Amino acid sequence: MALERIGFIGLGNMGGPMAANLVKAGYSVICYDIAGTEERAPKGAEIAASATQIAGGADFVVISVDKQNSVESIAQEIAEANNRTVSIVIDTSTIGSHTARAAEARLREVDVTYIDSPVAGGSGSTGVGHAAAKSAALTFIVAGPTTAVEQVRPVMEAMGRQVFHVGEEPGQAQAIKLINNFVFSASLIAVSEAMVYGLNQNLDMKSILEVLNVSSGQNVATSYVFPTLIEPETYDVGATIEILAKDVSVYANEVWNGNSPNAVGALVNKICTDMEKEMPGADWSRMYPFIRDGGEG
């Protein structure tokens, strides 16, 4: 039986390697990116001129964009497309629960199933962000109807190592992704502060990391980010502070509106926002030198 034809919208830091992995897995892929498709599309993929063309030329569509209003616009364009062939949309963007529910409602009006499926980078040796996307080591956090999720599971498994079906309601997967990104951001900031303290005690970074990584303080910042990106001073995770700050801001806003405890969340949000203002366009792994050099003040 022939594999489904996949439309892919958004070929940036995450979407580009994800689409390439679908091509490698043998899927027929048609791509579109508003920032320029031809130069971003993986070899072997077909080029589309719009999301409308994707909607009329694919069985399933994968979305990978970084803004809430982009998802809203894409959902609207798919819904309005004539000669629509797509039956399921897999949205891997991190956009928050409110936007996911709105996109699902709009697509449901035209009998297109929306699957809320943000992705998380791996941990440890699998890397984070772009590295995990490139090596097909992503984790898919999925919320949507069970039948549809099982139908597209092979597509997700071509791009990732784990698929967690966490619920049927749109927004549930977004909630877990926001939790993950907040906890990661808090860990990155905490380890950065602790590292400055340790170095001020005439310890070296390598020794601190060796102990933390076999102790209760171990986390992805100590096991991957610091030894791979910060200690060698490459700072090349490939994603900017704007992306991390956006995710933490969406989390903080949803927690605030839900009347949940947010003392730590508010502080992490402030630090990420401050770094975005002070170091626009910087790789988010530069959080450590930002804190080391007094950015928190």
Helices and strands as residue ranges (DSSP letters): E 5-9, H 15-24, E 28-32, E 46-47, H 51-55, E 60-63, H 68-80, E 88-91, H 97-108, E 113-116, E 119-120, G 124-126, H 130-134, E 138-143, H 146-157, E 160-167, H 172-200, H 205-212, H 220-220, I 221-230, H 241-257, H 263-278, G 284-286, H 287-292
